[in-house]
Amino acid sequence: MKATYTGRQVIETKYLGPTNFKGARIRVKADAGKAVTVPWDYALNPADNHACACLRFQSVLGWDDERVGSSLANGTFVWVCK
């Protein structure tokens, strides 16, 4: 069964370091069953990279709500749409 958006969900952004084949990137996912990977923007600081990745994810799903977020101890960020 495919998950659907039924209310507020946590959006999680996680940094993925560079490999021999791919540059640094951020993985963004939610329980809605969707996930995207966004390239790291070296012109931005880490918090802004996570915020921009979250915004891109929201646009993919058509979620235009304002969001609030916080970082966890392991470097992962979590976001909730207001």
ChimeraX commands (.cxc) that place a marker at each C-alpha (Angstrom):
marker #1 position 0.00,0.00,0.00 radius 0.5
marker #1 position 1.37,3.41,-0.96 radius 0.5
marker #1 position 1.59,6.03,1.80 radius 0.5
marker #1 position -0.27,9.28,1.20 radius 0.5
marker #1 position -0.15,12.67,2.84 radius 0.5
marker #1 position -2.84,12.75,5.53 radius 0.5
marker #1 position -1.61,15.54,7.78 radius 0.5
marker #1 position 1.58,16.86,9.26 radius 0.5
marker #1 position 4.60,14.71,8.64 radius 0.5
marker #1 position 8.22,14.96,9.62 radius 0.5
marker #1 position 10.61,15.70,6.76 radius 0.5
marker #1 position 14.10,14.39,7.42 radius 0.5
marker #1 position 17.23,15.73,5.71 radius 0.5
marker #1 position 20.50,13.83,6.00 radius 0.5
marker #1 position 23.96,14.72,4.70 radius 0.5
marker #1 position 25.57,12.11,2.44 radius 0.5
marker #1 position 29.30,12.56,1.99 radius 0.5
marker #1 position 31.03,12.42,-1.38 radius 0.5
marker #1 position 32.09,9.12,-2.93 radius 0.5
marker #1 position 34.40,8.28,-5.83 radius 0.5
marker #1 position 31.46,8.71,-8.18 radius 0.5
marker #1 position 29.13,11.30,-6.61 radius 0.5
marker #1 position 29.64,14.60,-4.86 radius 0.5
marker #1 position 28.24,15.49,-1.45 radius 0.5
marker #1 position 24.45,15.56,-1.32 radius 0.5
marker #1 position 21.45,15.63,0.98 radius 0.5
marker #1 position 18.83,12.89,1.12 radius 0.5
marker #1 position 15.34,14.17,1.95 radius 0.5
marker #1 position 12.46,11.87,2.86 radius 0.5
marker #1 position 9.07,11.75,4.56 radius 0.5
marker #1 position 6.51,9.10,5.46 radius 0.5
marker #1 position 4.52,10.15,2.39 radius 0.5
marker #1 position 6.59,7.57,0.53 radius 0.5
marker #1 position 8.69,10.06,-1.39 radius 0.5
marker #1 position 12.39,10.83,-1.22 radius 0.5
marker #1 position 14.73,13.05,-3.22 radius 0.5
marker #1 position 18.48,13.57,-3.28 radius 0.5
marker #1 position 19.70,17.16,-3.63 radius 0.5
marker #1 position 23.29,18.09,-4.56 radius 0.5
marker #1 position 25.29,19.94,-1.91 radius 0.5
marker #1 position 25.66,23.67,-2.62 radius 0.5
marker #1 position 29.16,24.66,-1.48 radius 0.5
marker #1 position 28.17,28.35,-1.49 radius 0.5
marker #1 position 25.80,27.71,1.46 radius 0.5
marker #1 position 26.47,26.76,5.06 radius 0.5
marker #1 position 25.25,23.34,6.27 radius 0.5
marker #1 position 22.02,24.60,7.87 radius 0.5
marker #1 position 21.07,26.51,4.69 radius 0.5
marker #1 position 21.85,23.46,2.55 radius 0.5
marker #1 position 19.41,21.39,4.61 radius 0.5
marker #1 position 16.76,24.15,4.47 radius 0.5
marker #1 position 17.07,24.45,0.68 radius 0.5
marker #1 position 16.87,20.68,0.28 radius 0.5
marker #1 position 13.70,20.65,2.39 radius 0.5
marker #1 position 12.20,23.43,0.23 radius 0.5
marker #1 position 12.97,21.49,-2.94 radius 0.5
marker #1 position 11.33,18.40,-1.47 radius 0.5
marker #1 position 8.26,20.40,-0.50 radius 0.5
marker #1 position 7.97,21.73,-4.06 radius 0.5
marker #1 position 8.20,18.19,-5.48 radius 0.5
marker #1 position 5.25,17.14,-3.30 radius 0.5
marker #1 position 3.34,20.40,-3.76 radius 0.5
marker #1 position 3.54,21.26,-0.07 radius 0.5
marker #1 position 3.78,25.03,0.15 radius 0.5
marker #1 position 3.34,25.31,3.92 radius 0.5
marker #1 position 5.81,27.21,6.05 radius 0.5
marker #1 position 8.10,24.87,7.98 radius 0.5
marker #1 position 10.15,24.80,11.15 radius 0.5
marker #1 position 13.20,22.64,11.68 radius 0.5
marker #1 position 15.93,21.62,14.03 radius 0.5
marker #1 position 19.12,19.59,13.87 radius 0.5
marker #1 position 19.64,16.37,15.77 radius 0.5
marker #1 position 22.88,15.34,17.50 radius 0.5
marker #1 position 23.84,13.06,14.57 radius 0.5
marker #1 position 23.75,15.90,12.00 radius 0.5
marker #1 position 20.35,14.99,10.62 radius 0.5
marker #1 position 17.78,17.78,10.40 radius 0.5
marker #1 position 14.05,17.31,10.90 radius 0.5
marker #1 position 11.33,19.64,9.63 radius 0.5
marker #1 position 7.58,19.94,10.19 radius 0.5
marker #1 position 5.25,22.01,8.04 radius 0.5
marker #1 position 3.16,24.45,10.08 radius 0.5
marker link #1:1,2 radius 0.2
marker link #1:2,3 radius 0.2
marker link #1:3,4 radius 0.2
marker link #1:4,5 radius 0.2
marker link #1:5,6 radius 0.2
marker link #1:6,7 radius 0.2
marker link #1:7,8 radius 0.2
marker link #1:8,9 radius 0.2
marker link #1:9,10 radius 0.2
marker link #1:10,11 radius 0.2
marker link #1:11,12 radius 0.2
marker link #1:12,13 radius 0.2
marker link #1:13,14 radius 0.2
marker link #1:14,15 radius 0.2
marker link #1:15,16 radius 0.2
marker link #1:16,17 radius 0.2
marker link #1:17,18 radius 0.2
marker link #1:18,19 radius 0.2
marker link #1:19,20 radius 0.2
marker link #1:20,21 radius 0.2
marker link #1:21,22 radius 0.2
marker link #1:22,23 radius 0.2
marker link #1:23,24 radius 0.2
marker link #1:24,25 radius 0.2
marker link #1:25,26 radius 0.2
marker link #1:26,27 radius 0.2
marker link #1:27,28 radius 0.2
marker link #1:28,29 radius 0.2
marker link #1:29,30 radius 0.2
marker link #1:30,31 radius 0.2
marker link #1:31,32 radius 0.2
marker link #1:32,33 radius 0.2
marker link #1:33,34 radius 0.2
marker link #1:34,35 radius 0.2
marker link #1:35,36 radius 0.2
marker link #1:36,37 radius 0.2
marker link #1:37,38 radius 0.2
marker link #1:38,39 radius 0.2
marker link #1:39,40 radius 0.2
marker link #1:40,41 radius 0.2
marker link #1:41,42 radius 0.2
marker link #1:42,43 radius 0.2
marker link #1:43,44 radius 0.2
marker link #1:44,45 radius 0.2
marker link #1:45,46 radius 0.2
marker link #1:46,47 radius 0.2
marker link #1:47,48 radius 0.2
marker link #1:48,49 radius 0.2
marker link #1:49,50 radius 0.2
marker link #1:50,51 radius 0.2
marker link #1:51,52 radius 0.2
marker link #1:52,53 radius 0.2
marker link #1:53,54 radius 0.2
marker link #1:54,55 radius 0.2
marker link #1:55,56 radius 0.2
marker link #1:56,57 radius 0.2
marker link #1:57,58 radius 0.2
marker link #1:58,59 radius 0.2
marker link #1:59,60 radius 0.2
marker link #1:60,61 radius 0.2
marker link #1:61,62 radius 0.2
marker link #1:62,63 radius 0.2
marker link #1:63,64 radius 0.2
marker link #1:64,65 radius 0.2
marker link #1:65,66 radius 0.2
marker link #1:66,67 radius 0.2
marker link #1:67,68 radius 0.2
marker link #1:68,69 radius 0.2
marker link #1:69,70 radius 0.2
marker link #1:70,71 radius 0.2
marker link #1:71,72 radius 0.2
marker link #1:72,73 radius 0.2
marker link #1:73,74 radius 0.2
marker link #1:74,75 radius 0.2
marker link #1:75,76 radius 0.2
marker link #1:76,77 radius 0.2
marker link #1:77,78 radius 0.2
marker link #1:78,79 radius 0.2
marker link #1:79,80 radius 0.2
marker link #1:80,81 radius 0.2
marker link #1:81,82 radius 0.2
view
